[in-house]
Amino acid sequence: MHYSIRYLTEYRYDTPVTDNLNALRVKPATTATQRVEDFIVRVDPDARLHRHADYFGTDVIEFGIVRAHESLTIDVRARVINQPAPAPPEAPWETLEQAAYRRAGIEYLQQTEPVPPTGALDELTAQVRARTPLSTLMLVAELIPDSFVYRPGVTYVGSTVADLLEGGAGVCQDFVHLGLMLLRRLGIAARYVSGYLYAAPVDNAEDGASVEVDTHAWLEALLPGTNGSGDAVWVGVDPTNRGLADERHVKIGHGRTYSDVPPIKGLYRGGAQSQLDASVKMTRTDPATVQA
C-alpha cells in the first residue's frame, strides 16, 4: 500500500520565547516491508536541521531557534510504500532459552518499570501463556482489549501499567506497555513501536482514501525461527486493534518504552504558556486508489 502522510504541529505562545530546542522522531522507518519514497521537514521560524540515528536506530531530527518568537510550526511530509509481512514463525518455548536468542533480545527482555505488586498482573500473565510464543503473542492482542476499555483522556504520557490495572481503561500507549510487561515476564523480548495507523477500511478506497489519524503505538516481539532454526524475527502486533500489524501500520521507530520514541520532545526559555494544535493526515496513493 502507498501512502502520503502529512504531520502538522503548531505551537502558539502567549509571550515571546527563545532558545526553543526540539528533537523530532517523525520520519518513517526503512524496514524489510516498508520503503520511504520521499520525506521533508519544514519549520517556521526557519532553522538548521541536524539529523542522526539514536541508540535504537530511529531517525532523529534536531533543531534550535535562538531568536524570540511567538509561534512554531513543524510541517512533516512523507511518501511511504508498505508490503505485507511474511507469516510469523512458530517455534516452541524452549527456543527462548538459546544463547543466540538471549543475545538478540537482551535490550528488550528487561522490565522498564516496577512490576505492580498485585495479583491482577499474575492472573493476566497466566492467561496469556499459550502453546507457543507466537500463540501467546496473538492472545495478548485479544486479552488486553477484552480486559480493558479504550478511553482517551483517562491516562497521560507518564501513566504506568499500575494506573491501567487500577483504572481499567487507557489508550494504545497503555495497552502496549501492559503487553510489553506480560511478554517480558514470559521471557519474550518485546519493544515499543511508534507510528501511524491508516484507519479507513483497506478494501474500500471510495469510503476514505484520505483520513485524519493520530499517532499510534503497537509492539514488536522477537520470535525464534521455526523449529528453533534461522534468525529470530521481530513480529508486530497491535493490542488496540486485536491483531498483527499489517500494511496499514506505518512505523516510525522503536525503543524499550514510549519515552524512547516520543514524536516531538522539546523545551524553550521563557515563562510563556503554550497552545498546541497537531494533526496527521494519511492518504492512500496506490494505483488502485488513484484509478478509483
N, C-alpha and C positions, 0 to 999 in steps of 0.2 A: 504494500500500500504506500502511496505517495502522499506526503503532507506538506502544506505550507503553514508555518507557525509564526504568530506574532505575539510577543510578550511585552506589554507596555506597562511601565511603572512610573507613577508621577508622585513626587513629594512636594508639598507646599508648607512653608514655614511662616509662622506669624511675625517673626522678626528675622533680619538677615543672619545667616550663619556663615562660618568659614571652616577651612581645613576639613572638608567633607570627604572622608576616606571610605571606599567601598570595595568589597570583594564579591564578584558575581560567579555563581555556578549555574549557568543558564544554557550553555552550549550542548546540544545533543551529542551523546557519545557515539563513537565509531566502534561497532562490535561485529561479530560474525553474521548477525542478521539485520544490522542497521547501518545505513550509509548516509553521511551528511553531504548533500549536494551543494549547499550554499549556507553561509552564516555571516551575519553582520550585526554589530552593536553600534548604536549612536547614543551619545549622551549630550544633554544640554543643561547647563553650560558645557561647552566643549572641553575635553580633557584628553590627555595622552593615555592610551590603554596599554597595560602591561599584561602579558599572558604567560601562564606556566601551568604545569600539571601538579596537583597536590600529591600527598603521600599515597593516596588510594588510586591515583590515576585520573581523577576528574579534572577537566579543564577549568582553570580559574582565570578570571579577567579582573584586574585591579586598576583603580584609578583614584585620583585625588583632585579636589577642587579647592584651591587655597583662597581665592578671592571671595568676597562677600556675595551671597546670592540668596534669593527668597524662594526658589523652586529648583527642583531637579527632575529631569525626565530621562528615563532609561528605555530605549526602544530596541528590542531584540527581535530579529527576524531570521528564520531558518527554513530550509527545504530538506526534507528527510525522506528516505525510502526504507521501508521495513519489509522483511521477508519472514515467512513462517519459520519457527524454530523446529529442529528435528525432535522426534519423540524422546522424552527424557529416559535415561537408563534406570533399570530396576535391579538393584543388587541387594544382597542380604545384609542384615545388621552387622555381621562380623567384619565386613569390609571397612567399616568405620574405624576399626582398631589398627588398620595397617599404617605403618610409619609414613608412607607416601601421602596418605590422605591427611594425616595429622599435620604434616609439614605444609601441605597446600592450604589447609584451612585454619592454621594456628591463630591468625589475626581475628577470626570470626567465631571462635569457639568459646571465648571468654565473655562472661556477662558484663554489660556496661553500666548496670545499676543494681543496687541491692535487690535480692530476691525477696518479695513481700513475705513476711512470716505468717502466712495464712494457709489454711487447708484448701482454699479455693484453687490456688495455683497447683498444688499437688494433685488435686482432683482432675484439673484440666490436662495436666501432663500425662496422667494415667489414661485419660480418654483418647488422647491423640496418638498414643503409641500403637501403630498398626503392624501389619505383617512385614513391611519393608520400609526403608527410609522414604521412598517415593510415595507409597500409600499413606504414610504419616504426613508428608507434606500436603497432600491433597486433603487429608482430613482436617489439618489446621485451617485450610482455606474455607472449610464448611463449618467447623465448630465455632470459630470466633464470631462470624456474623449471626450464627444461631444463638449464641450466648450473650451477645452484647448488641445494643441499639446504636445504629449510626445516627449521631445527633450533633451537628455543628454547634459551637458556642459553649459547650459544657466543659471543654478542656482547652489548654493553650499549649504553646510550643514547649514549655517546660514541664508539662504534666508527665507523670510516671505511670508505670504499669499498676502500681498500687492504687493510683487515682482511678484508673479504668475499672479495676476489680471492685472498688468501693462504690463508684457511681453507676456502673453498669452501662455506660454509654460513652461514646467518643467518636473520633473521625479516623481517617485512613492511617494517619501517623500513629495513633494509639493502637490500632489493630495490628500494625506492623511491629511495633515494639513488643507487644504481647507475643506475637508469633515468633519473633527472634528469641525471646526468653524461653519459650517452650521448646523450640528446636535445639537450642544450645544445651538445655538441661538433658536432652536425649543424646547429646554427642554429635549433633548435626551442625556443621558450620553454616552460618547464615548471616547475610548482610542486608542493610537498609538500602533501598533504591529510591531515588528521587527522579521525577519526570513528569510527563503529561499523559493523559488518557483521553483518546478520542471517544467521546461518549455517545455519538449518534449511532444508529443501527448500521452495522458494517455491510448489510445486504440491501440497503435502501438509500442510495445516493440522493434521490429526489427528496427524501424526508430529512435532509440535513447534511448537505455536503460541507457546510461551514457551521461550526458550533463554538459557543463560548464555553470554556472549561476552566478548571482550577488546576494548579499544580497538584500532583498526585504522588502517592507513596505506595510501594509494594516491596516485596522482599525477594531475595535470591538465596537458595540453599545449594550447598555443594554436595552433589550426589556422586558416589563412586561409579565407575564404569560398569557396564553389565557383567555380572558374574565376577566382579572384582577386577576385571581386566581393563586396560586402557586408562586414559586420564580421567580424573574426576571432572564433572561438568556443572557449571552454575545454571540452575533452573529457576526461572522466575515464577512466583505465584502471588496472586492478589487477594488477600483476605477480605477486602472490602467487596470484591465482585465475584467471590466464590470460585476461583479457578486459576489456571495457569495464565501468566502474562502472555499476550499474543501480539499481533501486528498493530493493534490499537494502542499499545503501550510504547511511548517514545521515551527512552531512557536518557537522562542527563548524566547521572553519576551514582556512585555508591560509597558506603562507609559503614562503620560499625553501628551508627545510630543517626538520627536526624541531625545532630549537632555537627556531624562531619560533612554534610552536604546541604546546608541551607541555601536557597536560591540567591538571596541577597543578604549580605551582612555588612553593616557599616556603622560609623559614628561621625559626629561633627562637633565643632566647637561653637558654643553659644547656648543661651538659655531658652531658645525657641521651642515651642510645641510644633509637632509636625502632623500633617494630614496626609494619609496615603490612599491613593487610588491605583488599583492594579487589575489588569485583565489579560487573559490568554485566549487567543482565537486560533482554532485549528481548522484548516480547510483541506478537504480531500482533493488532490490534483492528479490522481492516477487516470490513465486514458479512459477507463470505463466511466468514471465520474464526469470527465470533461465532455465526452460524447453525449451523455445523458442531458 
